[in-house]
């Protein structure tokens, strides 16, 4: 059991493994949910294409290393960690995490949730999905994020959330901006909600993205279905994932250094 600290909860512990400088939760999905429901804070779920960004994007790097909980979403990372380092980590996909999270939302219907979405289509499909599951919401609970730059300071969003004071914030705008946004919100909100940065996983459930069957998620093949569905988007992303084996071999548990400009 490794002690994991944040500026807010320095005494919390949970089972973890450090990979490339990020402390990954090493338990099951319900234990991860229990931690977030109990402690709040920032949860991230980096995919295999995100690790190269640790060397090139300082705000992203800070958000990832200061997250309260990081779940090992990447099947490639989990597999390479076992092959190259001889150690196991228990994978929790972003999709599985969101499935369990939404099941809890829909079961009790008392949690107040604020949703941050990438565009109008995602907003409409998310609203339809929530209403189909009889989950209470108002239009002000759905926020379309602007196109963010390197530094994120969304004061309009901050004010909306401070006014609503939700228990949970679900951010599904894509890796990179969403973690930096979640980090900004956690450090500037007047209360401490659970902030779940789950990227495309929300679109898998609402229909805004290609549906990922359970068997594909279990066998680490979600990326392949997305590649076939949107090759012009995912081929460039997958080229970044080619750095992951080298990063694990060279740095292991250590945070890779930033590249020189």
TIFITOR-817433 format. One line per field, with one value per residue: x, y, z of N, C-alpha, C in turn; chain; residue in three letters; residue number from 1. Coordinates in steps of 0.001 Angstrom, whole numbers, padded with zeros to 6 digits. Atoms other than C-alpha are relative to their C-alpha. Layout:
nu = c(X; ...);
nv = c(Y; ...);
nw = c(Z; ...);
cau = c(X; ...);
cav = c(Y; ...);
caw = c(Z; ...);
cu = c(X; ...);
cv = c(Y; ...);
cw = c(Z; ...);
mol = c(A; ...);
type = c(ALA; ...);
seq = c(NUM; ...);
! end
This chain:
nu = c(000856; -000830; 000720; 000244; 000450; 000357; -000005; 001207; 000148; -001364; -000141; 000724; -000789; 000691; -000970; -000409; -001292; -000463; -000457; -000352; 000211; 001409; 000401; 001214; 000785; -000159; 001076; 001107; 000720; 000871; -000860; -000324; 001195; 000187; -000951; 000434; 001221; -000331; -001003; 000049; -001281; -000175; -000321; -000427; -000073; -000767; -000104; -001370; -000536; -000169; -001203; -000998; 000320; -000641; -001302; 000127; 001110; -000146; 001254; 000553; -000888; 000322; 001331; -000062; -000784; 000657; 001365; 000268; 000102; -000229; 000330; -000751; 000912; -000705; -000369; -001387; -000877; 000056; -000670; -001430; -000546; -000196; -001020; -001302; -000422; 000330; 000913; 001395; 000886; 001377; 000550; 001376; 000205; 000873; 001362; 000509; 000173; 001191; 001173; 000292; 000357; 001354; 000924; 000247; 000820; 001364; 000649; 000502; 000612; -000106; -001263; 000021; -001089; -000203; -000610; -000758; 000090; -000802; 000748; 001445; 000467; -000262; 000944; 001322; 000005; -000139; 001298; 000928; -000416; 000355; 001453; 000419; -000255; 000759; -000892; 000424; -000969; 000491; -000891; -001217; -000918; -000735; -000831; -000833; -001296; -000613; -001293; -000981; -001395; -000935; 000362; 001450; 000597; 001385; 000669; 001445; 000329; -000254; 001117; 001198; -000103; 000082; 001405; 000770; -000622; 000317; -000831; -000856; -000189; -000484; -000607; -000193; -000364; -001189; -001238; -000801; 000771; 000877; -000772; -000400; 001208; 000313; -000998; 000371; 001223; -000259; -000808; 000608; 001384; 000197; 000313; -000822; 000756; -000762; -000143; -000310; -000440; 000137; -000204; 000957; 000858; 001378; 000563; 000303; 001286; 001082; 000149; -000761; -001145; 000290; 000233; -001065; 000563; -000713; -001118; -001092; -000618; -000736; -001186; -000829; 000163; 000809; -000752; 000062; 001316; -000011; -000868; 000778; 001106; -000496; -001443; -000673; -000264; -000724; -001333; -001001; -000102; -000692; -001441; -000564; -000069; -001201; -001045; 000246; -000967; -001291; 000122; 000020; -001330; -001005; 000301; 000657; 000833; -000374; 000617; -000952; -000281; 000558; -000885; -000455; 000684);
nv = c(-001186; -001189; -001213; -000893; -001258; -001147; -001175; -000019; 001220; 000526; 001217; 001118; 001076; 001024; 000833; -000723; 000198; -001184; 000274; -001248; -001128; -000119; 001020; 000639; 000826; 001420; 000741; 000202; -001206; -000444; -000652; -001324; -000821; -000287; -001057; -001277; -000425; -000360; -001063; -001005; -000277; 000141; 001315; 000018; 001350; -000206; 001073; 000286; -001065; -001223; -000052; -000841; -001383; -000342; -000615; -001160; -000864; -000191; -000033; 001358; 000764; -000361; 000532; 001450; 000392; -000508; 000539; 000745; 001413; 000316; 001398; 000521; 000240; 000467; 001409; 000075; -000258; 001134; 001136; -000291; -000005; 001401; 000624; -000669; -000212; 001184; -000336; -000085; -001041; 000370; -001009; -000475; -000862; -001139; 000434; 000779; -000918; -000817; 000871; 000190; -001306; -000362; 000912; -000556; -001191; 000342; 000785; -000802; -001207; -001136; -000696; -001146; 000227; -001014; 000675; -000878; 000719; -000662; -000685; 000041; 001378; 000750; -000477; 000550; 001451; 000231; -000311; 001077; 001194; -000199; 000055; 001386; 000712; -000712; -000734; -001401; -000997; -001228; -000429; -000613; 001062; 000428; -001130; 000243; -000642; -000666; 000570; -000511; -000141; 000696; -000342; 000036; -000726; -000204; -000653; 000151; 001326; -000021; -000685; 000852; 001123; -000542; -000320; 001246; 000821; 001419; 000988; 000628; -000628; 000955; -000738; 000911; -000816; 000528; -000042; -001207; -001095; 000348; 000117; -001351; -000645; 000586; -000498; -001388; -000037; 000499; -000935; -001322; 000041; -000285; 001255; 001109; 001091; 001028; -000412; 001220; -000275; 001331; -000093; 000540; 001037; -000480; 000164; 001410; 000313; -000855; 000147; -001037; 000716; 001385; 000851; 000965; 001157; 000393; 000898; -000782; -000727; 000963; 000497; -001152; -000204; -001172; -000892; 000514; -000359; -001444; -000221; 000304; -000954; -001344; 000158; -001276; -000544; 000885; 000375; -000904; 000221; 001257; -000172; -000476; 001137; 000786; -000396; 000552; 001032; -000631; -000742; 000946; 000598; -000976; -000737; 000846; -000713; -001399; -000951; -000415; -001442; -000810; -000238; -001381; -000706);
nw = c(000000; 000099; -000396; 001102; -000560; 000816; -000884; -000822; -000803; -000045; -000783; 000607; 000590; 000782; 000719; 001192; 000637; 000719; 001359; 000684; -000891; -000377; -000970; 000489; -000906; 000328; -000643; 000933; 000373; -001089; -000994; 000533; -000160; -001421; -000355; 000555; -000678; -001385; -000123; 001050; 000636; 001439; 000551; 001400; 000574; 001231; 000987; 000409; 000843; -000803; -000820; 000656; -000333; -001263; 000277; 000893; -000396; -001450; -000759; -000033; -000883; -001376; -000310; -000155; -001174; -001201; -000101; -001226; 000354; 001402; 000259; 001148; 001106; 001192; 000077; 000472; -001143; -000921; 000626; 000095; -001360; -000389; 000852; -000073; -001386; -000777; -001094; 000414; -000522; 000283; 000896; -000092; 001164; -000201; 000296; -001133; -001126; 000216; -000108; -001422; -000548; 000415; -000678; -001331; 000179; 000401; -001047; -001118; 000575; -000922; 000222; 000900; 000947; 001027; 001149; 000902; 001260; 001036; 001052; -000138; 000240; -001230; -001012; 000287; -000224; -001439; -000608; 000372; -000755; -001407; -000136; 000219; -001260; -001036; -000888; 000016; 000419; 000609; 001069; -000546; -000421; 001187; 000420; 001183; -000219; 001157; 000402; -000954; 000404; -000883; -001370; -000162; -001123; 000426; -001127; 000167; -000517; -001436; -000647; 000120; -000926; -001355; -000247; -000093; -001047; 000183; -000681; 001012; 001305; 001001; 001117; 001131; 001164; 000649; -000768; 000137; -000599; -001128; -001236; -000399; -000500; -001296; -000949; -000268; -000805; -001351; -000781; -000099; -000463; -001420; -000679; 000510; 000622; 000708; 001399; 000745; 001372; 000614; 001436; 000961; -000590; -000061; 001335; 000241; -000627; 000494; 001443; 000704; 000562; 000346; -001164; -000292; -000713; -001207; 000299; 000562; -001106; -000840; 000696; 000372; 001437; 000286; 000885; 001367; 000539; 000239; 001159; 001197; 000124; 000298; 000226; 000186; -001331; -000919; 000474; -000599; -001446; -000276; 000191; -001270; -000928; 000287; -000955; -001327; -000418; -000290; -001256; -001117; -000116; -000423; -001227; -000990; -000955; -000076; 000907; 001042; -000024; 001075; 001130; 000172; 001098);
cau = c(000000; 001612; 000658; -000907; -001275; -002927; -002949; -006383; -006135; -002497; -003233; -005199; -003808; -004834; -003165; -001112; 001731; 003786; 004273; 006050; 005663; 001893; 000509; -002040; -004785; -004340; -007691; -011126; -013567; -015927; -013042; -012058; -015636; -015840; -012710; -014091; -017514; -015869; -013013; -013890; -011049; -009718; -009804; -007920; -007796; -004933; -004975; -001882; -001549; -001294; 002011; 004177; 002371; 003996; 007257; 005812; 002889; 003791; 000186; -000974; 002000; 001128; -002547; -001677; 000912; -001298; -004524; -006158; -006796; -005445; -007028; -005074; -007327; -004667; -004549; -001275; 000292; -000917; 000362; 003720; 004212; 003811; 006015; 008796; 008811; 007403; 004730; 000957; -001482; -005224; -006706; -009865; -011035; -012629; -015685; -016037; -015547; -018249; -020635; -020345; -020487; -023645; -025259; -024825; -026211; -029266; -029922; -030229; -031105; -030087; -026561; -026222; -024103; -022693; -021693; -018986; -019326; -017462; -020276; -024024; -024468; -022853; -025071; -028249; -027275; -026204; -029499; -031436; -029451; -029999; -033734; -034050; -032646; -035009; -032085; -033132; -031383; -031867; -030344; -027885; -026384; -025014; -022128; -020535; -016843; -015137; -011975; -009292; -005718; -002597; -003596; -007119; -008925; -012630; -014084; -017570; -017639; -016142; -018932; -021655; -020341; -019851; -023464; -024785; -022389; -022802; -021508; -020026; -018593; -018205; -015829; -015934; -014149; -011104; -007668; -005382; -007843; -010077; -007338; -006092; -009659; -010309; -007110; -008125; -011594; -010364; -007909; -010312; -013797; -015200; -016226; -014725; -016787; -015665; -014340; -014339; -012261; -013387; -012955; -014635; -016186; -019259; -019790; -019676; -022731; -024684; -024166; -021952; -019086; -018983; -020342; -017642; -018897; -017964; -015773; -013745; -013167; -012120; -009625; -008127; -009580; -011624; -008870; -009122; -012855; -012324; -009505; -011795; -014578; -012445; -009039; -008260; -008407; -006904; -003996; -002130; -002975; -001690; 001650; 002126; 001462; 004533; 006656; 005121; 007369; 010493; 009240; 008529; 011890; 013853; 011995; 009898; 008410; 010092; 008482; 010135; 011906; 010407; 011817; 013898; 012141);
cav = c(000000; 003238; 006537; 008820; 012460; 015503; 019084; 018369; 014808; 014186; 011229; 009042; 005691; 003179; 000302; 001740; 001358; 004215; 004116; 006936; 009185; 008708; 006869; 004458; 002945; -000848; -002198; -002886; -000414; -000365; 000473; 003341; 004618; 004340; 006474; 009179; 009223; 009477; 011898; 013766; 015365; 014764; 011394; 010844; 007865; 008289; 006221; 004751; 007713; 010200; 009280; 010987; 014206; 014035; 015157; 017972; 019539; 020982; 021849; 018349; 016834; 018770; 017751; 014076; 013937; 015913; 013976; 012454; 009166; 007815; 004657; 002418; 002738; 001820; -001866; -001238; 000229; -002653; -005245; -003546; -003056; -006800; -007784; -005223; -004821; -008165; -006530; -006618; -003760; -004247; -002439; -000355; 001024; 004436; 002778; 000285; 003039; 005200; 002259; 001616; 005341; 005914; 002808; 004400; 007706; 006040; 003806; 006531; 009565; 011859; 012738; 016210; 015935; 018571; 017439; 019115; 018209; 018930; 020103; 020490; 016972; 015482; 017667; 016498; 012820; 013044; 014695; 011999; 009225; 010709; 011173; 007624; 006475; 008775; 010770; 014280; 017166; 020727; 022511; 024319; 020956; 020513; 022758; 022897; 023598; 026128; 025258; 025564; 026721; 025604; 027443; 026753; 029263; 028868; 031404; 031119; 027391; 027954; 030396; 028056; 025169; 027308; 028400; 024846; 023159; 019656; 016574; 015234; 016727; 014476; 015863; 014179; 016556; 014440; 013778; 016749; 019600; 017627; 016830; 020426; 021647; 019216; 020333; 023999; 023316; 021249; 023932; 026882; 025687; 026748; 023158; 019718; 017645; 014413; 015365; 012412; 012959; 010048; 011336; 009380; 006856; 009068; 009025; 005212; 005156; 008050; 007084; 010068; 007625; 004126; 001549; -000595; -004112; -005540; -008250; -005648; -003617; -006719; -007790; -004294; -003925; -000761; 001214; -001080; -000489; 003250; 003062; 001411; 003911; 007073; 006249; 009893; 010748; 007666; 006817; 010008; 009318; 005765; 006935; 008738; 005456; 003965; 005883; 004004; 000872; 003036; 005234; 002220; 000627; 003827; 005382; 002684; 004238; 007597; 010651; 011291; 014638; 017445; 017813; 020903; 023496);
caw = c(000000; -001127; 000430; -002143; -001343; -002874; -001618; -000130; 001209; 002155; 004402; 001963; 000881; -001754; -003632; -006463; -008910; -010259; -014032; -015883; -012863; -012536; -009490; -010912; -008824; -008629; -007461; -008894; -010382; -007396; -005057; -007349; -007340; -003566; -003245; -005538; -003885; -000471; -001176; -004379; -006325; -009824; -011613; -014887; -017252; -019746; -022930; -024553; -026900; -024023; -022423; -025053; -024093; -020651; -022273; -024387; -022514; -019078; -018017; -018968; -017145; -013983; -014176; -014548; -011785; -009365; -009993; -006921; -008731; -012031; -013388; -015815; -018848; -021406; -022307; -024142; -021010; -018822; -021310; -021884; -018143; -017670; -020623; -020209; -016417; -015251; -013085; -013240; -012910; -012836; -015829; -015409; -018745; -018889; -020425; -017568; -015013; -016588; -016893; -013155; -012363; -014416; -012912; -009493; -010743; -012278; -009269; -006643; -008831; -005974; -007103; -008611; -011754; -014099; -017624; -019747; -023414; -026666; -028957; -029470; -030865; -027767; -025580; -027312; -027172; -023535; -022586; -024477; -022763; -019303; -019860; -021198; -017856; -015894; -014533; -013483; -015211; -016355; -019334; -017072; -016078; -019633; -020700; -024147; -023699; -025957; -027852; -025198; -025694; -023826; -020651; -019429; -017237; -018003; -015585; -017071; -016348; -012905; -012040; -013316; -011235; -008148; -008519; -008988; -006506; -007989; -006218; -009463; -012654; -015711; -018353; -021760; -024123; -025022; -023598; -023085; -022582; -020215; -017706; -017719; -017290; -014438; -012741; -013061; -011643; -008708; -007667; -008043; -007078; -003709; -002926; -003649; -006084; -007722; -011171; -013584; -016756; -018936; -022506; -025276; -022878; -022499; -026257; -026259; -023978; -025467; -029119; -029946; -030645; -032103; -029659; -028006; -027155; -023776; -025310; -027248; -024088; -022121; -024789; -025248; -028776; -028395; -030132; -033199; -033633; -033306; -035867; -038412; -037685; -037889; -039455; -040307; -036597; -034980; -037262; -036227; -032570; -032752; -034072; -030752; -028921; -030615; -028084; -025152; -025210; -025347; -022512; -020292; -021051; -020442; -017514; -015841; -012705; -013257; -014830; -018210; -018442; -020464; -023941; -024565; -026715);
cu = c(000886; -000823; -000085; -000529; -000434; 000037; -001175; -000083; 001357; 000139; -000679; 000969; -000903; 001049; 000354; 001304; 000348; 000547; 000212; -000393; -001429; -000331; -001358; -000652; 000095; -000997; -001126; -000810; -000886; 000797; 000400; -001187; -000216; 000938; -000486; -001271; 000314; 000861; -000163; 001379; -000019; 000384; 000361; 000139; 000769; 000013; 001455; 000629; 000373; 001370; 001105; -000229; 000643; 001313; -000121; -001029; 000057; -001317; -000675; 000789; -000330; -001357; 000050; 000716; -000634; -001438; -000152; -000109; 000236; -000327; 000729; -000937; 000682; 000354; 001433; 000971; 000031; 000762; 001510; 000662; 000287; 001133; 001384; 000521; -000339; -000935; -001412; -000655; -001401; -000668; -001456; -000210; -000891; -001454; -000595; -000250; -001279; -001271; -000392; -000421; -001438; -001038; -000330; -000849; -001463; -000747; -000579; -000661; 000058; 001294; -000217; 001249; 000017; 000824; 000675; 000232; 000680; -000791; -001503; -000550; 000197; -000961; -001382; -000052; 000162; -001326; -001010; 000299; -000397; -001513; -000530; 000200; -000650; 000903; -000352; 001125; -000722; 001012; 001299; 000987; 000867; 000742; 000830; 001298; 000456; 001267; 001087; 001384; 000893; -000309; -001512; -000400; -001423; -000801; -001518; -000456; 000171; -001168; -001268; 000045; -000067; -001443; -000837; 000472; -000377; 000929; 001018; 000071; 000565; 000488; 000311; 000382; 001266; 001264; 000835; -000736; -000787; 000773; 000449; -001193; -000373; 000935; -000312; -001224; 000263; 000711; -000654; -001453; -000076; -000444; 000787; -000891; 000942; 000000; 000516; 000356; 000042; -000009; -001113; -000954; -001454; -000686; -000325; -001378; -001147; -000270; 000722; 001270; -000443; -000169; 001136; -000615; 000850; 001199; 001196; 000724; 000827; 001302; 000842; -000128; -000873; 000681; -000115; -001340; -000061; 000875; -000758; -001098; 000481; 001518; 000740; 000333; 000969; 001343; 001059; 000160; 000802; 001496; 000660; 000145; 001242; 001157; -000124; 000983; 001359; -000048; 000030; 001360; 000982; -000272; -000723; -000949; 000210; -000766; 001022; 000271; -000703; 001020; 000423; -000737; 000933);
cv = c(001228; 001212; 000939; 001297; 000988; 001198; 000013; -001185; -000685; -001333; -001220; -001011; -000877; -000826; 000647; -000535; 001271; -000430; 001337; 001224; 000195; -001138; -000556; -000831; -001460; -000828; -000183; 001282; 000502; 000647; 001400; 000944; 000386; 001112; 001352; 000506; 000493; 001257; 001119; 000201; -000328; -001424; 000140; -001447; 000066; -001228; -000169; 001081; 001250; 000124; 000835; 001466; 000432; 000747; 001338; 001023; 000203; 000095; -001374; -000863; 000291; -000563; -001491; -000404; 000489; -000485; -000763; -001492; -000136; -001471; -000469; -000418; -000704; -001486; -000174; 000225; -001195; -001195; 000221; 000014; -001429; -000639; 000575; 000162; -001170; 000247; 000176; 001240; -000326; 001091; 000319; 000928; 001175; -000352; -000767; 000909; 000806; -000836; -000189; 001319; 000368; -000926; 000515; 001267; -000375; -000762; 000895; 001304; 001222; 000774; 001181; -000071; 001119; -000641; 001023; -000755; 000769; 000802; -000198; -001405; -000856; 000421; -000620; -001495; -000339; 000257; -001114; -001266; 000120; -000088; -001407; -000846; 000694; 000718; 001483; 000936; 001231; 000416; 000587; -001042; -000500; 001202; -000409; 000778; 000727; -000748; 000626; 000093; -000680; 000246; 000080; 000739; 000361; 000567; -000093; -001344; -000049; 000645; -000831; -001127; 000479; 000351; -001257; -000898; -001488; -000889; -000616; 000877; -001075; 000803; -000992; 000735; -000484; 000240; 001227; 001169; -000411; -000123; 001368; 000786; -000530; 000481; 001444; 000075; -000460; 001036; 001362; -000010; 000264; -001228; -001112; -001106; -001097; 000363; -001198; 000362; -001324; 000047; -000577; -001013; 000443; -000173; -001440; -000365; 000803; -000183; 001067; -000567; -001415; -000827; -001011; -001175; -000365; -000878; 000780; 000791; -000937; -000439; 001128; 000360; 001201; 000944; -000442; 000347; 001492; 000343; -000250; 001039; 001383; -000035; 001326; 000662; -000874; -000495; 000968; -000190; -001249; 000105; 000517; -001141; -000844; 000367; -000734; -001110; 000587; 000751; -000940; -000639; 000984; 000566; -000815; 000779; 001517; 000851; 000409; 001494; 000722; 000145; 001459; 000618; 000114);
cw = c(000000; 000376; -001198; 000571; -001058; 000925; 000970; 000958; 000158; 000708; -000624; -000595; -000840; -000737; -001323; -000550; -000748; -001357; -000690; 000831; 000454; 000957; -000408; 001087; -000440; 000808; -000984; -000153; 001139; 001126; -000456; 000152; 001465; 000452; -000479; 000670; 001419; 000064; -001013; -000608; -001482; -000367; -001464; -000463; -001318; -000902; -000407; -000854; 000786; 000651; -000635; 000335; 001315; -000215; -000726; 000455; 001510; 000770; 000093; 000973; 001464; 000408; 000271; 001282; 001298; 000137; 001312; -000253; -001500; -000204; -001260; -001134; -001167; 000079; -000457; 001145; 000945; -000560; -000066; 001374; 000462; -000800; 000272; 001420; 000906; 001158; -000553; 000597; -000495; -000838; 000343; -001190; 000373; -000252; 001171; 001201; -000166; 000053; 001457; 000648; -000368; 000613; 001396; -000089; -000232; 001094; 001096; -000445; 000930; -000198; -000945; -000877; -001033; -001115; -000906; -001297; -001128; -001025; 000213; -000211; 001238; 001103; -000204; 000312; 001478; 000704; -000295; 000794; 001469; 000197; -000213; 001245; 001199; 000993; -000066; -000443; -000496; -001069; 000539; 000511; -001143; -000578; -001208; 000166; -001261; -000416; 000870; -000627; 001046; 001469; 000107; 001262; -000417; 001175; -000101; 000561; 001514; 000745; -000035; 001027; 001444; 000361; 000223; 001148; -000136; 000808; -000953; -001242; -000930; -001197; -001118; -001263; -000688; 000792; -000347; 000622; 001239; 001307; 000507; 000540; 001378; 001090; 000395; 000913; 001430; 000864; 000194; 000466; 001505; 000784; -000696; -000558; -000484; -001476; -000787; -001442; -000763; -001533; -000840; 000598; 000067; -001348; -000348; 000538; -000596; -001486; -000791; -000619; -000368; 001279; 000144; 000754; 001216; -000279; -000565; 001089; 000867; -000644; -000601; -001483; -000339; -000979; -001460; -000652; -000298; -001209; -001295; -000235; -000438; -000240; -000124; 001324; 000774; -000522; 000522; 001503; 000313; -000239; 001277; 001000; -000241; 000926; 001332; 000389; 000377; 001325; 001202; 000210; 000633; 001391; 001056; 000892; -000044; -001021; -001066; 000062; -001146; -001121; -000010; -001173; -001194);
mol = c(A; A; A; A; A; A; A; A; A; A; A; A; A; A; A; A; A; A; A; A; A; A; A; A; A; A; A; A; A; A; A; A; A; A; A; A; A; A; A; A; A; A; A; A; A; A; A; A; A; A; A; A; A; A; A; A; A; A; A; A; A; A; A; A; A; A; A; A; A; A; A; A; A; A; A; A; A; A; A; A; A; A; A; A; A; A; A; A; A; A; A; A; A; A; A; A; A; A; A; A; A; A; A; A; A; A; A; A; A; A; A; A; A; A; A; A; A; A; A; A; A; A; A; A; A; A; A; A; A; A; A; A; A; A; A; A; A; A; A; A; A; A; A; A; A; A; A; A; A; A; A; A; A; A; A; A; A; A; A; A; A; A; A; A; A; A; A; A; A; A; A; A; A; A; A; A; A; A; A; A; A; A; A; A; A; A; A; A; A; A; A; A; A; A; A; A; A; A; A; A; A; A; A; A; A; A; A; A; A; A; A; A; A; A; A; A; A; A; A; A; A; A; A; A; A; A; A; A; A; A; A; A; A; A; A; A; A; A; A; A; A; A; A; A; A; A; A; A; A; A; A; A; A; A; A; A; A; A; A; A; A);
type = c(UNK; UNK; UNK; UNK; UNK; UNK; UNK; UNK; UNK; UNK; UNK; UNK; UNK; UNK; UNK; UNK; UNK; UNK; UNK; UNK; UNK; UNK; UNK; UNK; UNK; UNK; UNK; UNK; UNK; UNK; UNK; UNK; UNK; UNK; UNK; UNK; UNK; UNK; UNK; UNK; UNK; UNK; UNK; UNK; UNK; UNK; UNK; UNK; UNK; UNK; UNK; UNK; UNK; UNK; UNK; UNK; UNK; UNK; UNK; UNK; UNK; UNK; UNK; UNK; UNK; UNK; UNK; UNK; UNK; UNK; UNK; UNK; UNK; UNK; UNK; UNK; UNK; UNK; UNK; UNK; UNK; UNK; UNK; UNK; UNK; UNK; UNK; UNK; UNK; UNK; UNK; UNK; UNK; UNK; UNK; UNK; UNK; UNK; UNK; UNK; UNK; UNK; UNK; UNK; UNK; UNK; UNK; UNK; UNK; UNK; UNK; UNK; UNK; UNK; UNK; UNK; UNK; UNK; UNK; UNK; UNK; UNK; UNK; UNK; UNK; UNK; UNK; UNK; UNK; UNK; UNK; UNK; UNK; UNK; UNK; UNK; UNK; UNK; UNK; UNK; UNK; UNK; UNK; UNK; UNK; UNK; UNK; UNK; UNK; UNK; UNK; UNK; UNK; UNK; UNK; UNK; UNK; UNK; UNK; UNK; UNK; UNK; UNK; UNK; UNK; UNK; UNK; UNK; UNK; UNK; UNK; UNK; UNK; UNK; UNK; UNK; UNK; UNK; UNK; UNK; UNK; UNK; UNK; UNK; UNK; UNK; UNK; UNK; UNK; UNK; UNK; UNK; UNK; UNK; UNK; UNK; UNK; UNK; UNK; UNK; UNK; UNK; UNK; UNK; UNK; UNK; UNK; UNK; UNK; UNK; UNK; UNK; UNK; UNK; UNK; UNK; UNK; UNK; UNK; UNK; UNK; UNK; UNK; UNK; UNK; UNK; UNK; UNK; UNK; UNK; UNK; UNK; UNK; UNK; UNK; UNK; UNK; UNK; UNK; UNK; UNK; UNK; UNK; UNK; UNK; UNK; UNK; UNK; UNK; UNK; UNK; UNK; UNK; UNK; UNK; UNK; UNK; UNK; UNK; UNK; UNK);
seq = c(1; 2; 3; 4; 5; 6; 7; 8; 9; 10; 11; 12; 13; 14; 15; 16; 17; 18; 19; 20; 21; 22; 23; 24; 25; 26; 27; 28; 29; 30; 31; 32; 33; 34; 35; 36; 37; 38; 39; 40; 41; 42; 43; 44; 45; 46; 47; 48; 49; 50; 51; 52; 53; 54; 55; 56; 57; 58; 59; 60; 61; 62; 63; 64; 65; 66; 67; 68; 69; 70; 71; 72; 73; 74; 75; 76; 77; 78; 79; 80; 81; 82; 83; 84; 85; 86; 87; 88; 89; 90; 91; 92; 93; 94; 95; 96; 97; 98; 99; 100; 101; 102; 103; 104; 105; 106; 107; 108; 109; 110; 111; 112; 113; 114; 115; 116; 117; 118; 119; 120; 121; 122; 123; 124; 125; 126; 127; 128; 129; 130; 131; 132; 133; 134; 135; 136; 137; 138; 139; 140; 141; 142; 143; 144; 145; 146; 147; 148; 149; 150; 151; 152; 153; 154; 155; 156; 157; 158; 159; 160; 161; 162; 163; 164; 165; 166; 167; 168; 169; 170; 171; 172; 173; 174; 175; 176; 177; 178; 179; 180; 181; 182; 183; 184; 185; 186; 187; 188; 189; 190; 191; 192; 193; 194; 195; 196; 197; 198; 199; 200; 201; 202; 203; 204; 205; 206; 207; 208; 209; 210; 211; 212; 213; 214; 215; 216; 217; 218; 219; 220; 221; 222; 223; 224; 225; 226; 227; 228; 229; 230; 231; 232; 233; 234; 235; 236; 237; 238; 239; 240; 241; 242; 243; 244; 245; 246; 247; 248; 249; 250; 251; 252; 253; 254; 255; 256; 257; 258; 259; 260; 261);
! end
